[in-house]
Structures are given as C-alpha cells and as structure tokens.
Amino acid sequence: MAHSTPPSDRQPAFTGLIVGAVLTFAILLGVVKWTNARFAGHEGAAAAPATQAH
C-alpha cells in the first residue's frame, strides 16, 4: 500500500502571510492618518506651560 503525499500548501501560506502583512500595515497607516487629521486642530501638551523644578 503506497501512500501519496498531499500537495504542499507552502506557497498559499506565504502568500497569505505577505497579503496579511500588507493589509495590516495599510489599515494601521490609515488609522494613524485619520487620527492625526482628526486631532490636527487640538492643542496638546506642547501648548501647556512648562513647569521648571528649582
């Protein structure tokens, strides 16, 4: 009884890895840009008066 080896799924796995990484990076970049655009007009900690320790 000879057993045949199943076809390799290495290429689809690497394709999914690369596509997933690119999509994750694109989503992350979009969220950062959207958040920066939303808070562009707000004053942050840089506008607060700095306290000095004597």
C-alpha positions as CSV (number, residue, x, y, z in Angstrom):
1,M,0.0,0.0,0.0
2,A,1.6,3.2,-1.2
3,H,0.6,6.4,0.4
4,S,0.7,9.5,-1.8
5,T,1.9,12.7,-0.2
6,P,-0.5,15.6,0.0
7,P,0.2,18.7,-2.1
8,S,2.3,21.3,-0.4
9,D,0.5,24.4,0.8
10,R,3.7,26.4,1.4
11,Q,3.1,28.9,-1.4
12,P,-0.5,29.8,-0.4
13,A,0.7,30.1,3.2
14,F,3.4,32.6,2.3
15,T,1.0,34.5,0.0
16,G,-1.4,34.8,2.9
17,L,1.3,35.9,5.2
18,I,2.5,38.7,2.8
19,V,-1.0,39.8,1.9
20,G,-2.0,39.9,5.6
21,A,1.1,41.9,6.5
22,V,0.5,44.4,3.7
23,L,-3.2,44.8,4.7
24,T,-2.4,45.2,8.3
25,F,0.2,47.9,7.5
26,A,-2.3,49.7,5.3
27,I,-5.0,49.6,7.9
28,L,-2.6,50.8,10.6
29,L,-1.3,53.6,8.4
30,G,-4.9,54.7,7.6
31,V,-5.9,54.7,11.3
32,V,-2.8,56.9,12.1
33,K,-3.5,59.3,9.3
34,W,-7.2,59.5,10.2
35,T,-6.4,60.1,13.9
36,N,-3.8,62.8,13.1
37,A,-6.3,64.6,10.8
38,R,-9.0,64.4,13.5
39,F,-6.8,65.9,16.2
40,A,-4.8,68.4,14.0
41,G,-6.7,71.4,15.4
42,H,-6.5,70.5,19.0
43,E,-4.0,71.9,21.4
44,G,-1.9,69.3,23.1
45,A,0.6,69.1,25.9
46,A,3.1,71.2,23.8
47,A,0.9,74.2,24.4
48,A,0.7,73.7,28.1
49,P,3.0,75.9,30.2
50,A,6.1,74.0,31.2
51,T,6.9,73.8,34.9
52,Q,10.5,74.0,36.0
53,A,11.9,72.3,39.1
54,H,14.2,74.5,41.1
